[in-house]
């Protein structure tokens, strides 16, 4: 892969929809937005940092959101013991800081392809795990800070998390190649 592949089409959420359909549509919109901000860039461009001393990059955001999906849906909603993919006790910000330290895949294109596949897979798992719940009032099998969390809260938090980081992605993309937009 020499460039990040095209992003899926973003579908504007309907103006009038039920609560469940609305939160699902907004989450899908934000997932597609992150991919759109990465589309067409080279692995080197995806790894470009914002400004020193920040380790923020589009590639780091993709890795971070993979971890966020994994944490909230696998660990909290499903109660799974899902180990982190990009960080650990000795590298708590590894999803951002380790970008460029591709020791297991020195070819950045291979690493980026692997990371895109991991993001896509985690989104599919998240959809599946949320889909088994009939109500947004259902609580997850796992705990967050010792408390039960409703599926509604998870969806709303995920939308907030993507919205915040998609703002970062807007600025990163504009700095890389001048591309702006929603």
Buried (B, 14 or more C-beta within 10 A) or exposed (E): BEBBEEBEEBEEBEEEEEEBEBBBBBBBBBBBBBBBBBBBBBBEBBBBBBEEEEBBBBBBBBBBBBBBBBBBBBBBBBEBEBEBBBBEEEBEEBBBBBBBEBEEEEEBBBBBBBBBEBBBEBBEBBBEBBEEBEEBEBBBEBEBEEEEBBBBBBBBBBBEBBEEBBEBBBBBBEEBEEBEEE
